[in-house]
Amino acid sequence: MSAAVASFQGPNRIVVVPVLKEVELTHGIFTSTGNLVAWFESEQDALAALAELARDEPEAADEVAAIPFGDDGKACGPAVKGSALLPKAA
């Protein structure tokens, strides 16, 4: 969510209150060189695809990551590397 500001003018005063706006996120899977692999409307779908890529090619799991993007087209959260979704070795 992002914050916006709304102003209301009442008798003898102005009240400013924050308004929360729901941000639609999309998620891209990118290689470490910046190439787009796939684009998803949901985080769940992006992470499931990233996990599958990491399992199929574990030696390249550090080279792919899912990145969330806001409705303004800018990256807006932490990247998740494919290697983070692999089972930990015992």
N, C-alpha and C positions, 0 to 999 in steps of 0.2 A: 504494500500500500504506500502511496505517496501522500504527502500533506499539501493541502491548498488552504487558502485563507478566504473566509467570507466575512463581509462587514454587514452589520445591521444597524440602522439608525433608529433609535428610540427617542422618546421625549427627553430632551436635554443631554443626550449622550450617544456615543457610537460604541458598539460592542464588536470586537473582532474575535472570531472563534476559528480554530482550525477545523478543516473539513477533510476527512480521509476519503481518498478516491481509490477504488479498486484498480489495480494495474494488471492488465493482461500480459502474462509472460509467455514467451516462446523459448525454445531451447534448441541450440545447435550443437552438433558434435563436430569438432574440428580436429585436424591433425596438428602436431606441434609446429608445422610450417605454415599454418593458417588456412589450409584447404578445408572447405566445408565437406563433410561426409554425409550428413543428413540433418533434416530440420523437423522439429516436432512441436505440436501444440501443447503437450503436457510434459511435465517433469518426469512423471512415472514412465511414459513411453520412451523418453530420451535415455533415462537411466537403465531401463531394461535393454534397449538396443546397445548402449555402451557396455553393459555387463556381458552381453553376448559377443560383442567384438573382442573384448578382453579375454573371455574364455577361449574363443576360437584362435586368437593369436596372442598368447600371454607375453611373448617376448617383445611385442609392440604395445603393450598395455599402457606404458608411460607416455606413449606418443599420441594418444587420443584423449580428448576431454569433452565433457558436456558443459556448456556455458549458457546461463539464463540471460535473456534479453527482455527489456521492458518494451512497452508500447511505443516508446520514442526511438526504438532501434538500437539503443545502447546497452552494452553488457551491464548487468546490474546485480551480480552476485558472484560468489566464488565458483571457480571451475572445479569440476569433479573429474579427476583422472581415472582412466579405465583401470589402472592398477589398484585403486582404492576399492574397487568392487570385486577383486579376486579374493578367493578364500585365503586366509593367512596360513602359512606353512607351520606345521607343529614342531 
